[in-house]
């Protein structure tokens, strides 16, 4: 069993649930109180995969809106990125392309997962297949998640951890 | 370099090769390079052979000249040991067995000794005055006793050392001393990088500028940055420059030994466990030296204070004894038959007694030698009386105080009037401003006038009336003198009225300048008060009594 540590960044528009997803994943807690993140909040979680034990240092970066640009310096050295959008707010969907480009300009060739969050809000869900098709090529995988119910959260992080480790192996080879 | 003649391969080659023409052909083709080419071909193994011969001495020489070879070899040896142990664990346990026993015994003995020592220290610190004071101060400051002791005895201490990968902010390795209150070092290290990014972003600093120091309370984080890694020191107290230079040296050493691994770091931190020993050199601390010397008790002052206290205790004890002796003498005289104590006064350090004695009683000397054991200073004024035949001459010589006499209301009234009439208030030049010494007389004057008015009514002396007369000095015009004298009288009248003296009884007059040329001008600038004495019209005894009632006889 190889033990490695990896830096993972959560990126996305504001109020899509990045902090809630991290809390759900790391502490298994959900609270529907909204707290805006300023700067960055860092959490730690260890994932055990088939061949690796991966310690994820999750950098929960403040949300992006018209007033706040993505602070790319936080992305430096990241081994994987999770992009989060809000399934009930189509305006957040339109930011995916720009954000992917920003991330790629800073850290190339790292696995990236897209989380469409708030899947528990069934009546307000505004995700069509077209959106998934457009973005399928930009990211490694797309997950519908809910920080409230926990749906898809663990799967997405595990997929990212696997992708990061298999990339290591391919680089080593 | 010419090849040695006995090189095995060359010889074998020659022996095995029967075709000398072939060799000649090769020599013709290659010329003088033939030997060199052969040499090149065989040189690698030849080198290995020659290095093998000198390897041991080369290592020895290298160690003597540059001690860093040990550090360079350490990771290799670690790996070798690891592999060897993994392959054959029983072998290592066989080798270790004779070493382990004594080592364990030694370690146990050392820990026991440490325990006894620390117990002793704890007892010393808890039971000594300083320990108690520290405990109190720690409680007051809200920190643990141990931390307070540390803050008192340590100038600084590096509590934790983090080796952080610069690019990712991931922790490569960290060490801490036992006292450190360690939180999750991985989070700390990531957060330090994030703070650095945050500061850079927020203040538009360039990529090359580095965060060097974070301070909070007594703790500071010192950051030392290299191309691939950062060393962060958590320091309690005030560290000096030497700590940073140690950190810098350590960082340089790590970059030297692990440069490849730092550049290709992909999250595998196991290799950096080998930095443990290097990082330990950063866990330094400095104790406050000469603490006892610098905080010496002010012995001289303490001795002085003690002497002072002793002196005062002694004095008061002696004074108490003296008074007790004095009381004993008095009561002895009082109880002595034939003696009458008339008065006694303690006038330190002398006791004055006035007494009468019966000429038939015990003599003075005999009495005092009996009752005055402490040999006090006693001034005796004794009057001898012979009972049976009264000696009038001696009786008249008695200086007994006059019997106290009650002062009547009338006499009081007369005294108050006298006091008011004798009042003279002086003013400064050309103004109605009272001189300070005169102003201090006002309270007494006010009280006197009020007493006068009250007694006047009590005694039925008619209407109380007081004239307030203002005077001026010879300077100035007649009109001016008149004016200022009026102002002075009016000022006093108003002051009295303001202090609740009945305005009906006061009459202010300015009389200008009235005094003769021989009177000093400063005494001419005055206000005097005059009570209109109506007693002679009231049918009461006239108040021509000028006798002064002795003070304190009431």
Interface residues (C-beta under 8 A of the other chain):
Chain A: X2 X3 X4 X5 X6 X7 X39 X40 X42 X43 X44 X54 X55 X57 X59 X71 X73 X74 X76 X77 X78 X79 X164 X168 X171
Chain B: X165 X166 X167 X168 X169 X170 X171 X184 X186 X187 X190 X191 X194 X197 X198 X200 X201 X266 X267 X268 X269 X270
